[in-house]
Amino acid sequence: MLSFSLPAAAGTSTVMAPSRTNAENYKDRALSACIAEAYKGSPAGDDARITTIISLDWTYYDLDKGNRATNRLVDKYLRRDYSNPFEGYVGAEFKLLKCLDMYHSRELDEQVRKYVPHPGWVGDAPARRKKK
């Protein structure tokens, strides 16, 4: 199992992503890619972009096909028009809501089935059995 820690201001915190499954990290990477695109050029967007990049270290999947499919899905969801059903929120773009909807979508679940060959694995190899 991978272990990655970053120093915190008042001590050390452990990054939990390396202990999640490939399926979970694929979906988390898609969410951070959506947030990065939605808030491009802002501190939040920059942080999400870095998170998207570092997520590659924790997930085993078809990088070429998976990344292209995720980028298309991000674009599709961010182009959605959420203005009509939400009267009273003039000017709101609901970018984060669009990214959350993408995260919970059937389309993203389908990508996991197509591009993540070992969704239950943690890291890029199966969990090792303990010797008796």
N, C-alpha and C positions, 0 to 999 in steps of 0.2 A: 504494500500500500504506500502511496506517495504521501509525503508530509511536507507542508509548506507553511512557514510562519512569517509574519511580518511584525516588527516591533510596533507597539502602540505607545501613546504618550505616557500612560501610567502603568506600563508593563508590557506583556506580550500576549497577543491573541492568536489563536490558530485559525487559519483559513479552513473552512469546512468543505469546500467544493471538491478537493481531492478524494474525499471519502464518499462522495455521491456516485451513483451509477452513471454509466455512459449515457443512458437515455435521459436522466435528469440533467446532466451537464450539457447535453445537446440542446435541450429545451431552454436551459438557462442561458446558453450562448446565444440562441436565437432571440431571447428577450433582451439581452444586453445589446445585440446588434440593432434591434428595433429602437431601443432607447437612444443609442448612439446616433442613429439616423434622424430620429425625431427631434433631438436636441443638439444637432450638429453645430459646432462652433461655440457651445456654451461649456462651462465647467462640468456640468452633469453629462453632456454629450461626450466630452473628452474622457471622463472617467469610465463611462460605459464602453467607449471604443477600446480603451486599455483592457477592460474586463473581458471584452469579446476576444481580444488577442490572447490573453493569458489563459483563457478557457481551453484553448487548443492543447495545452499541456495536460489537461485532465480528462480528455474525451477521445475515444477511438471511434472514428467513423470515416466514411468516404468523403474526404475533404473537398475534392473538386466538385462532385455532384451535390453534396450536402450544402456547401457554402453557396453555390449558385441558386439552389432551390430556396434556401433561407432568405437570400437577398431578394428574390422574386416575391416571396411571401411577405416580407417586411414592406416592400414597395406597395403590394396589393392592399395591405391593411392600413398603411399610412395614407393612402389615397381615398379611403372610405369617407363618406360625408355623414358625420354624426350630428349635424346642426339641427335638423328638423325635429326630432323627438324631444329636444331639450330646450324648450322655450325658457327665456329668462337668463340664458348664458350667452349673450351676444358676444361674438368674437372668440369664444372658446373653441379650440381645435380638438380637444380631447385626445391629444397625442398619446398620453400614457394609457388611457382607456383602450385605445386602438391596439397598443402593444400588449396589454393584458389580454384582450380578446384574441389576439394572434397566439399568445402563449397557451391559451386554453382551447385552441381550435382543433378540429378534426384534421385539418391540413397539416398542422405541425406534428400531430400524433402519427399521421401517415408517413411523414418524413423520417421519423424515428424508425418506423418499421422498414422503410426502404434503405436508409443510409447508415444505420447503426447496427452492425452485424452482431454485436454482443451487448444488447441493451442493459442487461443485468450486471455486467461486469463493472468492477471499480478499477479505473485505469485502463491500460491497453492489453491486459492479460486476465485470464480467469483467476478467481481467488484460489490460493493454494490450500490444499487440504493439510490439516495438521497431522503429523505422524503420531501414531499411537505408541 
